[in-house]
Amino acid sequence: MATFEYKALTADGKTRKGSLDGDSPRHVRQLLRDQKLTPLEVKSVDQKRKASGSGTSGLFTPVIRTSDLALMTSQLHTLLKAGMPLAQAIKAVSMQAETRTVRRFLSALHAKVIEGHSFAQALALSHYRVNEEYIATVRAGEESGHLEQVLARLAESIRQQEKIRKKIQTAMIYPAIMVVMSVLIVLFLMIYVVPKVVTVFDNMEQALPPLTQGMLTVSEFLQLHWLMLLFVVILLFVGYRLLMKQTPWRRRRDRFWLRLPMLRKFLVYASSARWARTLGVLLASGVPATDALRISSEVMTLLPLKEKVLTMVDQVREGQKLQDAMTEAGFFPPLLLNLVQTGEGSGQLDTMLLEGADHYESEVENAAATLVSLVEPLMILIMGGIVLTIVLAIMLPIFEMNQMVG
């Protein structure tokens, strides 16, 4: 189900606005007619949010940090488990929120719930960016009457994904620092050191070696045109970002990443782990299988993999087993396929998916560590080669001068 905003006429001709959960716009219109209302307009909240954000791609949409969302969800679970009503629980959490963004977000949710909206409807109507997985899971929890248990699963899932993300970021900090420092060192040598050292030979009639002449040309270009070069770099960055908003270009880029042997294993494991955890949480919360599959495709950041998961949705809807559809997709790891097969046979698919997610999240950590261990020496070799070239460009004229003197 999804949340729809509607505009309708009452029996006395007054306009009424509101929101309803339904399977489709037609379903919502029928629900309105059952309430003796004449529907004028019915629009999906998700479509409305996409339309309103299409111009800026969500650039100015307030975002709740993952860590804040996990803490908020965990606190709501604790208060609901203790028997506190939902509206009161949301207000209590908002009063102890540490950031203004979270307080405003929760205050807006509290106002919607007080007006009579469900928690899922309040999330869907929020101006803050909330992913569809979260909203669908909450909606399933409300419909099943087990919202507190669903919030516990959501909080654990968010915490686990945030943990993996932070570990990967931590692993990449050292290589990133090395790249930045290496670039700064090379620029310093090229702009300040090389010109001062090589100008010593300007008053001599000795011809400079080709390597030194080339290095001087590059150095002079950097000194004279550094502003233009900076502008070109910024222009290339902006152009790249604009190109990546185009589906064909995104597909080409993602396919390129997946062709790299060093990266493919890491990317496939990371995507499979996120997908399995998301799907497992949705199924455990009572979301229908096809809806859960469609929603879980949103966590696939690589477009070729996302398109294959969307194909799986149609296959499962037509009656095919999930394990068979995953096999045809051709990228899921063998262990995950076996776990899904076992889960479908035993009726514990959600449990098997979460176990698979745990396993491949640890594999992602190991793969990230392996990647870093391979990248570090490669970067040292590349930057060492560049510095060696600069040093040779400086030393070659000295060697030639010594030979002439000798």
Buried (B, 14 or more C-beta within 10 A) or exposed (E): BBBBBBBBBEEEEEEBEBBBBBEEBEBBBEBBEEEEBEBBEBBBBBEBBEEEBEEEEBEEEEEBEBEBBBBBBBBBBBBBBEEBEBBEBBBBBBEEBEEEBBBBBBBBBBBBBEEEBBBBBBBBBBEBEBBBBBBBBBBBBBBEEBBBBBBBBBBBBBBBBBEBBEBBEEBBEEBEEBBEEBEEBBEEBBBEBBBEBBEEBEEEEEEBBEBBBEBBEBBBEBEEEEEEEEEEEEEEEEEEEEEEEEEEBBBBBBEEEBEEEEBEBBBBBBBBBBBBBBBBBBBBBBBEBBBBBBBBBBBBEBBBBBBBBBBBBEBBEEEEBBBBBBBEBEBBBEBBBEBBBBBBEEEBBBBBBBBBBBBBBEBBBEBBEBBBEEBEEEBEEEBEEBBEEBEBBBBBBEEBBEEEEE
